[in-house]
């Protein structure tokens, strides 16, 4: 695939692939037909969501660029490929650099790992509670 064709094909999770056993694990690519059907099934909710999204990402106390970088990070934690692609584009359009985007992703990775690290206290406390004292072991 040429570099130009590769760019037009979109991010890897959305590209058409040869039919394989793993095909069922590939995300459904967005399409006009599916977007139209989603809108047709719940137009008021979709319109409200789009308006909500516009308000959330508008410049305010935080500039839109920072909001998009936050969204890129959150999308990586929630592991939503659609959000990752859309908010990465949004961040770039808002003036974010590739380095800023990657740094936001690393913040997300640290926070995700940090959650596991912090929650280890639950396992440690549980082990203390249910483990027999050393003096009773014989």
KOLPA-508069 format. One line per field, with one value per residue: residue in three letters; z negated, x, y of N, C-alpha, C in turn; residue number from 1. Coordinates in Angstrom, 1 decimal. Example, Ala and Ser with C-alpha at 12.3 -4.5 7.8 and 13.67 -1.06 7.14 Angstrom:
2
aa <- c(ALA_SER)
n.pz <- c(-7.8_-7.1)
n.px <- c(13.2_12.8)
n.py <- c(-5.7_-2.2)
ca.pz <- c(-7.8_-7.1)
ca.px <- c(12.3_13.7)
ca.py <- c(-4.5_-1.1)
c.pz <- c(-7.8_-7.9)
c.px <- c(13.2_12.9)
c.py <- c(-3.3_0.0)
i <- c(1_2)
END
This chain:
138
aa <- c(UNK_UNK_UNK_UNK_UNK_UNK_UNK_UNK_UNK_UNK_UNK_UNK_UNK_UNK_UNK_UNK_UNK_UNK_UNK_UNK_UNK_UNK_UNK_UNK_UNK_UNK_UNK_UNK_UNK_UNK_UNK_UNK_UNK_UNK_UNK_UNK_UNK_UNK_UNK_UNK_UNK_UNK_UNK_UNK_UNK_UNK_UNK_UNK_UNK_UNK_UNK_UNK_UNK_UNK_UNK_UNK_UNK_UNK_UNK_UNK_UNK_UNK_UNK_UNK_UNK_UNK_UNK_UNK_UNK_UNK_UNK_UNK_UNK_UNK_UNK_UNK_UNK_UNK_UNK_UNK_UNK_UNK_UNK_UNK_UNK_UNK_UNK_UNK_UNK_UNK_UNK_UNK_UNK_UNK_UNK_UNK_UNK_UNK_UNK_UNK_UNK_UNK_UNK_UNK_UNK_UNK_UNK_UNK_UNK_UNK_UNK_UNK_UNK_UNK_UNK_UNK_UNK_UNK_UNK_UNK_UNK_UNK_UNK_UNK_UNK_UNK_UNK_UNK_UNK_UNK_UNK_UNK_UNK_UNK_UNK_UNK_UNK_UNK)
n.pz <- c(0.0_0.9_-0.6_-0.6_-0.1_-2.3_-4.4_-3.7_-4.3_-7.0_-10.6_-11.9_-13.4_-12.0_-9.3_-6.4_-6.3_-5.3_-5.2_-8.2_-11.0_-13.2_-12.5_-13.7_-15.9_-15.1_-15.1_-14.1_-11.3_-11.1_-9.4_-6.9_-6.6_-9.0_-10.8_-10.1_-10.7_-13.5_-14.2_-13.3_-14.9_-17.5_-17.5_-19.1_-21.4_-20.2_-19.0_-21.4_-22.6_-20.8_-21.0_-23.7_-23.6_-22.0_-23.7_-25.9_-24.7_-23.9_-24.1_-27.4_-30.8_-30.6_-27.7_-24.4_-23.2_-25.4_-26.5_-24.5_-24.6_-27.2_-26.6_-24.8_-26.4_-28.3_-26.5_-25.9_-28.4_-28.7_-26.5_-24.0_-20.6_-18.7_-20.0_-20.6_-18.0_-17.0_-19.0_-18.9_-16.4_-16.9_-18.8_-17.3_-15.4_-17.1_-17.6_-19.0_-19.5_-18.2_-20.1_-22.5_-22.4_-22.7_-25.2_-26.8_-26.5_-27.8_-30.4_-30.8_-30.8_-33.0_-35.0_-34.8_-35.4_-37.9_-39.3_-39.7_-41.2_-43.5_-44.4_-45.4_-48.1_-49.0_-48.4_-50.1_-52.6_-52.8_-52.7_-55.1_-56.9_-56.4_-56.4_-58.3_-61.5_-61.9_-64.1_-64.7_-62.7_-62.1)
n.px <- c(0.9_0.6_2.1_0.4_-2.1_-2.2_-2.4_-5.0_-6.5_-6.9_-6.6_-5.0_-6.9_-9.2_-9.0_-9.7_-9.3_-7.8_-9.9_-9.9_-9.6_-9.3_-10.8_-13.3_-12.6_-11.8_-12.5_-15.6_-15.6_-16.3_-19.1_-21.1_-23.6_-24.0_-23.8_-26.0_-28.0_-27.7_-28.4_-31.0_-32.3_-32.2_-32.5_-32.8_-31.3_-28.8_-28.3_-28.3_-26.1_-24.1_-24.2_-23.5_-20.9_-19.7_-19.8_-18.3_-15.7_-15.2_-13.3_-12.5_-12.1_-10.1_-8.1_-9.2_-7.2_-5.9_-8.0_-8.5_-6.1_-6.3_-8.5_-7.4_-5.6_-7.5_-8.9_-7.1_-6.9_-9.5_-9.5_-10.7_-10.8_-12.0_-12.3_-9.6_-8.6_-10.2_-9.9_-7.2_-6.9_-8.4_-6.8_-4.5_-5.6_-6.2_-3.8_-2.0_1.2_2.9_4.6_3.5_1.1_2.0_3.2_0.9_-0.3_1.6_1.2_-1.3_-0.7_0.9_-0.9_-2.8_-1.2_-0.5_-2.9_-3.2_-0.9_-1.5_-3.9_-2.8_-2.7_-5.1_-5.0_-2.8_-3.8_-5.9_-4.5_-3.1_-5.2_-6.4_-4.4_-2.8_-1.3_2.3_3.3_1.4_1.7_2.8)
n.py <- c(-1.2_2.2_5.1_7.3_6.1_4.5_6.4_7.4_5.2_5.2_4.8_1.8_0.0_0.4_-0.3_-2.1_-5.6_-8.6_-11.5_-13.2_-15.4_-13.8_-11.6_-11.0_-9.6_-7.1_-3.6_-2.1_-0.2_3.3_4.6_6.4_5.3_3.8_5.9_7.4_5.6_5.4_8.0_8.1_6.3_7.4_10.4_12.8_12.3_11.9_14.5_16.0_15.0_15.7_18.5_18.8_17.8_19.7_22.0_21.1_20.8_23.4_26.5_27.6_27.9_26.1_25.9_24.7_23.0_21.9_20.5_18.6_17.2_16.1_14.5_12.7_11.3_10.2_8.6_6.7_5.4_4.4_2.9_3.2_2.9_4.6_7.0_7.5_8.0_10.1_12.1_12.5_13.5_15.9_17.1_17.6_19.4_21.4_22.5_21.1_19.5_16.6_15.6_16.6_15.2_12.6_12.8_13.2_10.7_9.1_10.1_9.1_6.4_6.1_6.8_4.8_2.5_3.4_3.2_0.4_0.0_1.5_0.3_-2.0_-2.0_-2.9_-5.7_-6.3_-5.7_-7.5_-9.9_-9.7_-9.8_-12.3_-14.2_-16.7_-16.1_-16.0_-17.3_-19.2_-21.1_-24.3)
ca.pz <- c(0.0_0.9_-1.9_-0.5_-0.3_-3.7_-5.1_-3.5_-4.9_-8.4_-11.6_-11.7_-13.8_-11.1_-8.0_-5.9_-6.3_-4.7_-6.1_-9.1_-12.2_-14.1_-11.9_-14.6_-16.9_-14.5_-15.3_-13.0_-10.8_-11.0_-8.0_-6.8_-6.8_-10.4_-11.5_-9.8_-11.4_-14.9_-14.4_-13.0_-16.1_-18.7_-17.1_-20.2_-22.2_-19.5_-18.9_-22.7_-22.8_-19.9_-21.6_-24.9_-23.2_-21.5_-24.9_-26.7_-24.1_-23.6_-25.0_-28.6_-31.8_-29.9_-26.2_-23.7_-23.0_-26.6_-26.7_-23.6_-25.2_-28.3_-26.0_-24.2_-27.6_-28.8_-25.5_-26.1_-29.6_-28.4_-25.4_-22.9_-19.4_-18.0_-20.7_-20.4_-16.6_-16.9_-19.8_-18.4_-15.3_-17.5_-19.4_-16.2_-14.8_-18.1_-17.7_-19.8_-18.8_-18.3_-21.4_-23.5_-22.4_-23.2_-26.6_-27.4_-26.5_-28.9_-31.6_-31.0_-31.1_-34.4_-35.9_-34.7_-36.2_-39.3_-39.9_-40.1_-42.3_-44.7_-44.9_-46.0_-49.5_-49.2_-48.5_-51.2_-53.8_-52.7_-53.0_-56.5_-57.6_-56.2_-56.6_-59.7_-62.1_-61.7_-65.3_-64.7_-61.6_-62.5)
ca.px <- c(0.0_1.4_2.0_-0.8_-3.2_-2.2_-3.0_-6.4_-7.2_-7.2_-5.8_-5.0_-8.1_-10.4_-8.7_-10.3_-8.3_-8.2_-10.8_-9.2_-10.3_-9.3_-11.7_-14.4_-12.0_-11.5_-13.6_-16.4_-15.3_-17.4_-19.6_-22.2_-24.8_-24.1_-24.0_-27.3_-28.9_-27.6_-29.1_-32.4_-32.8_-32.3_-32.0_-32.7_-30.1_-27.5_-28.2_-27.9_-24.7_-23.2_-24.2_-22.8_-19.5_-19.2_-19.7_-17.2_-14.4_-15.0_-12.4_-13.1_-11.0_-9.0_-8.2_-9.6_-6.1_-5.6_-9.1_-8.2_-5.0_-6.9_-9.3_-6.5_-5.2_-8.6_-9.3_-6.1_-7.2_-10.8_-9.2_-11.7_-10.1_-12.7_-12.0_-8.2_-8.4_-11.0_-9.3_-5.8_-7.1_-8.9_-5.7_-3.7_-6.3_-6.2_-2.5_-1.1_2.3_3.0_5.3_2.5_0.1_2.7_3.4_-0.4_-0.5_2.4_0.5_-2.4_-0.1_1.3_-2.1_-3.4_-0.3_-0.6_-4.1_-2.8_0.0_-2.2_-4.8_-2.2_-3.0_-6.3_-4.5_-2.0_-4.7_-6.6_-3.5_-2.9_-6.4_-6.8_-3.2_-2.6_-0.1_3.5_3.5_0.5_2.1_3.7)
ca.py <- c(0.0_3.4_5.9_8.1_5.1_4.1_7.5_7.5_4.1_5.5_4.1_0.4_-0.8_0.6_-0.6_-3.4_-6.6_-9.9_-12.3_-14.1_-15.8_-12.7_-10.6_-10.6_-8.7_-5.8_-2.7_-1.7_1.1_4.3_4.8_7.3_4.5_3.5_7.2_7.8_4.7_5.7_9.2_7.8_5.5_8.3_11.7_13.8_12.0_12.2_15.9_16.5_14.6_16.5_19.9_18.6_17.7_21.1_22.8_20.5_21.1_24.8_27.2_28.0_28.0_25.4_26.0_23.5_22.2_21.1_19.6_17.5_16.4_15.3_13.5_11.7_10.5_9.4_7.6_5.5_4.6_3.7_2.0_3.4_3.3_5.7_8.2_7.8_8.6_11.4_13.2_12.8_14.5_17.1_17.7_18.2_20.6_22.5_23.0_20.2_18.8_15.1_15.4_16.9_14.1_11.4_13.0_13.0_9.3_8.6_10.5_8.1_5.1_6.2_6.8_3.4_1.7_3.9_2.7_-0.9_0.1_2.0_-0.7_-3.2_-1.9_-3.8_-7.1_-6.4_-5.7_-8.8_-10.9_-9.6_-10.2_-13.8_-15.1_-17.1_-15.5_-16.8_-18.1_-20.3_-22.0_-25.4)
c.pz <- c(0.0_-0.4_-1.8_-0.7_-1.7_-4.6_-5.0_-4.1_-6.3_-9.3_-11.5_-12.2_-12.9_-9.7_-7.6_-5.9_-5.6_-5.7_-6.9_-10.3_-13.2_-13.7_-12.9_-15.7_-16.4_-14.7_-14.0_-12.5_-10.8_-9.6_-8.0_-7.1_-8.3_-11.2_-11.3_-10.6_-12.9_-15.1_-14.2_-14.2_-17.3_-18.3_-18.2_-21.1_-21.5_-19.3_-20.3_-23.0_-22.0_-20.5_-22.9_-24.6_-22.8_-22.7_-25.7_-26.1_-23.7_-24.6_-26.2_-29.6_-31.2_-28.4_-25.6_-23.5_-24.2_-26.8_-25.7_-24.0_-26.3_-27.6_-25.4_-25.3_-28.1_-27.8_-25.6_-27.3_-29.4_-27.2_-24.3_-21.6_-18.7_-18.7_-20.6_-19.0_-16.6_-17.7_-19.5_-17.3_-15.9_-18.1_-18.4_-15.6_-15.8_-18.3_-18.6_-18.9_-19.0_-19.7_-22.5_-23.6_-23.0_-24.7_-27.3_-27.5_-27.6_-30.3_-31.9_-31.4_-32.6_-35.4_-35.9_-35.6_-37.7_-40.0_-40.5_-41.3_-43.6_-45.3_-45.5_-47.5_-49.9_-49.4_-49.7_-52.5_-53.9_-53.1_-54.5_-57.3_-57.5_-56.4_-58.1_-60.2_-62.0_-62.9_-65.3_-63.6_-62.2_-61.6)
c.px <- c(0.9_1.2_0.7_-2.1_-3.3_-2.8_-4.5_-7.2_-7.5_-6.4_-6.0_-6.3_-9.2_-10.2_-9.3_-9.1_-8.8_-9.0_-9.9_-10.1_-10.4_-10.2_-12.7_-13.9_-11.6_-12.8_-14.3_-16.0_-16.5_-17.8_-20.8_-23.5_-25.0_-24.4_-25.5_-28.3_-28.9_-28.5_-30.6_-33.0_-33.0_-31.8_-31.9_-31.5_-28.8_-27.3_-27.8_-26.5_-23.7_-23.1_-23.3_-21.3_-18.9_-18.9_-18.4_-15.8_-14.2_-14.0_-13.1_-12.0_-9.8_-9.2_-8.5_-8.4_-5.8_-6.7_-8.9_-7.1_-5.5_-7.7_-8.5_-6.0_-6.3_-9.0_-8.3_-6.4_-8.5_-10.6_-10.2_-10.9_-10.7_-12.3_-10.5_-8.0_-9.0_-10.3_-7.9_-5.9_-7.5_-7.7_-4.7_-4.3_-6.3_-4.8_-1.5_0.0_2.2_3.6_4.3_1.5_0.7_2.9_2.0_-0.7_0.4_1.8_-0.6_-1.9_0.3_0.1_-2.8_-2.5_-0.4_-1.8_-3.8_-1.9_-0.7_-3.2_-4.2_-2.4_-4.2_-5.9_-3.7_-2.8_-5.4_-5.7_-3.2_-4.0_-6.7_-5.6_-3.1_-1.3_1.1_3.6_2.6_0.8_3.1_3.7)
c.py <- c(1.2_4.2_6.7_7.2_4.7_5.1_7.6_6.4_4.2_4.6_2.6_-0.3_-0.6_0.2_-2.0_-4.3_-7.8_-10.7_-13.3_-14.5_-14.6_-11.5_-10.1_-9.7_-7.3_-4.9_-2.4_-0.4_2.1_4.4_5.8_6.5_4.2_4.8_7.6_6.9_5.1_7.0_8.9_7.1_6.4_9.7_12.8_13.5_12.3_13.7_16.5_16.2_15.5_18.0_19.8_18.6_19.0_22.0_22.4_20.9_22.5_25.4_27.7_28.3_27.3_25.6_24.6_22.5_21.3_20.1_18.4_16.6_15.5_14.2_12.4_10.7_9.6_8.3_6.4_4.7_3.8_2.7_2.0_3.8_4.5_7.0_8.5_8.5_9.9_12.5_13.4_13.8_15.9_17.8_18.4_19.4_21.7_23.0_22.2_19.6_17.3_14.8_15.6_15.7_12.9_11.5_12.8_11.5_8.6_8.9_9.4_6.8_5.0_6.1_5.4_2.5_2.1_3.4_1.2_-0.9_0.5_1.0_-1.9_-3.2_-2.8_-5.2_-7.3_-6.5_-7.0_-9.9_-10.9_-10.1_-11.7_-14.7_-15.4_-16.5_-16.5_-17.8_-19.3_-21.4_-23.0_-26.5)
i <- c(1_2_3_4_5_6_7_8_9_10_11_12_13_14_15_16_17_18_19_20_21_22_23_24_25_26_27_28_29_30_31_32_33_34_35_36_37_38_39_40_41_42_43_44_45_46_47_48_49_50_51_52_53_54_55_56_57_58_59_60_61_62_63_64_65_66_67_68_69_70_71_72_73_74_75_76_77_78_79_80_81_82_83_84_85_86_87_88_89_90_91_92_93_94_95_96_97_98_99_100_101_102_103_104_105_106_107_108_109_110_111_112_113_114_115_116_117_118_119_120_121_122_123_124_125_126_127_128_129_130_131_132_133_134_135_136_137_138)
END
